[in-house]
Amino acid sequence: MAEPAGAKPRRILVTGGTGLVGRAIEKVVADGEGRPDEQWIFVSSKDADLTNAAETKALFEKHRPTHVIHLAAMVGGLFKNIKYNLDFWRRNVHINDNVLHSAYELGAQKVVSCLSTCIFPDKTSYPIDETMIHNGPPHTSNFGYSYAKRMIDVQNRGYFEQHGCRFTAVIPTNVFGPHDNFNIEDGHVLPGLIHKVYMAKKTGTALTVWGTGKPRRQFIYSLDLARLFLWVLREYDEVEPIILSVGEEDEVSIREAAEAIVEAMDFTGGLVFDETKSDGQFKKTASNSKLRRYLPGFCFTPFRQAVKETCDWFAANYAVARK
C-alpha cells in the first residue's frame, strides 16, 4: 500500500550503496524516480564494518533510517565461492544479523534485503518460486553464501512474528550492469566475460569461456532491478520474499551471453570453451509470476540492449571500474 498523503518524510538507508545495485538505485533516484518526501543515504564499507555489531548500531544511530534497503554482502563468482564457503557463511551471517537487529532496535518501519536465486535447493523442479526456498540443500559450490542468505528469510519471519516488523526480501536473478565487479577470477559470469572480451580484443587473442557454455541463466539489468526495488520499498507489503526476474522465456545460455558481448564490443577473434572448468549449476530457472501479478505491465530492458550499455560503460570507465 502507498503511504497516505502528508506522511512523514522517509529516511532511506542503503547498505552496500556503492556496489552494483546500490549505484543503480542511486542513478534511478537521481534521474527522476525519487520523491520529494524521501531522503536517500547510500553507505559503503568505508562508513562502517557491518560485521561489527557496535559499528553497525552506531551507523544506524547516526542516520536514524525509517526504511532500509540492505544490499551489503560478501559476494563473488563461482570459483571464489567454492574456495571460501566458510568465509561467505560467517561474514554474511554477521552482516545480516547486525543490520536487521539495528534496524529493529532503531525502529525502522521497513527493511528490504537482497537475496539470490542460488539459495534455492539444488535438486528441485523448475521453475522455482518463492515457496521453495527451504525445500532442500543448495548447490554445494556456494552453500556458505546460500545458507547465510536463506537465514535472512528466517529472521524476517521471526521479527514479524515476535515484533510485527515489516522486514521482507527480494530474490533477483543474475544481476549485471554499470559499476559491476568485472574481476575475471572472482566476478560473476557476465561482467567477467565483458572484461575477458575487452582484454582479448586488446591483445588480439581468442576469447576463452570457462565451462561448456551450456548452463542457462536469467539475467536482469541493474537499472531494471533498481526500479523494482523502489516499488518493493514503497508498495510491497508482504513479509514473504518476491522473485525479481525476467520471464522464463528470456533465459539465455552462457554461450548466448558470450555471443551478445562479442557483438556489443565488435570482437572478431575466436570463441573457445574450456571444458576443464566447472559449469556450476546447470540451470536455476525462476518464475516471475508473483511479480507479474503485481506489475503486469513492467517493461524490462531487452537483454542485448542492456549488454551493449554495460559494455559501453565498462570501456568508457575501464580505469576506474572494479576489476
Disulfide bonds with the S-S distance in Angstrom:
none
